[in-house]
Amino acid sequence: QVQLVESGGGLVQAGGSLRLSCAASGRTFSAYTMGWFRQAPGKEREFVGGISRSGGTTTYAESVKGRFTISRDNAKNTGDRQMNSLKREDTAVYYCAGGQVPSFRALLTYAGGYDYWGQGTQVTVSS
């Protein structure tokens, strides 16, 4: 089993930046592809971005492409997301997730594919 703990959320003005981290413990972190999701009040959880087991492949939702960057360090069992040029519509609770996949390059873009979830961290963007 894998335990995931997010950190780095907070309040930021529009146009600002935040860096979220996801620390993993338990089973081998590199066995899991990672994903980031968010859920705004009254809305469904949506995919934000994902990174493969090796870290060599990433994918992003169109709404954040060019503004968010996902990375991971398997030696440190951590995953990070740098969020730049934040907008009010980025306000949400952000979750990291881990999904066990056989391929080092596989990506998962749907929540049902993930096995483990962090507790979430609030990001609030003010105007």
NORBELRA-V27258 format. One record per pair of residues at least 6 apart in sequence whose C-alpha atoms are under 8 Angstrom apart, sorted by the first residue. I is the first residue (numbers start at 0). J is the second residue. Records with the same first field share a line. If there is no record, write none. Layout:
I->J  J
This chain:
0->25  26
1->23  24  25  26  28  97  115
2->23  24  25  115  116  117
3->21  22  23  24  95  96  115  116  117  118
4->21  22  23  117  118  119
5->19  20  21  22  94  95  117  118  119  120
6->19  20  21  120
7->17  18  19  20  120
8->17  18  19  120  121  122
9->17  120  121  122  123
10->122  123  124  125
11->17  122  123  124  125
12->85  124  125  126
13->84  85  86  87  124  125  126
14->83  84  85  86
15->83  84  85
16->81  82  83  84  85
17->81  82  83
18->79  80  81  82
19->79  80  81  82
20->77  78  79  80
21->77  78  79  95  117
22->76  77  78
23->76  77
24->76
28->73  76
29->52  53  73  76
30->52  99  100  101
31->51  52  97  98  99  100
32->49  50  51  52  97  98  99  100  103  105  106  107
33->49  50  51  52  78  95  96  97  98  106  107
34->46  47  48  49  50  95  96  97  98  107  108
35->46  47  48  49  93  94  95  96
36->44  45  46  47  48  93  94  95  96  110
37->44  45  46  47  91  92  93  94
38->44  45  91  92  93
39->90  91  92
40->91
45->110
46->60  108  109  110
47->59  60  63
48->57  58  59  60  69  108
49->57  58  59  69  106  107  108
50->56  57  58  69  70  71  106
51->57  103  104  105  106
52->102  103  104  105
53->103  104
54->70  71  72  104
55->104
56->104  105  106
57->69  106
58->106
59->67
66->82  83  84  85
67->80  81  82  83
68->80  81  82
69->78  79  80  81
70->78  79  80
71->77  78  79
72->78
85->124
86->124  125
87->123  124  125  126
88->124
89->122  123  124
90->121  122  123  124
91->121  122  123
92->119  120  121  122
93->119  120  121  122
94->116  117  118  119  120
95->116  117  119
96->113  114  115  116  117
97->113  114  115  116
98->107  112  113  114  115
99->113  114
107->113
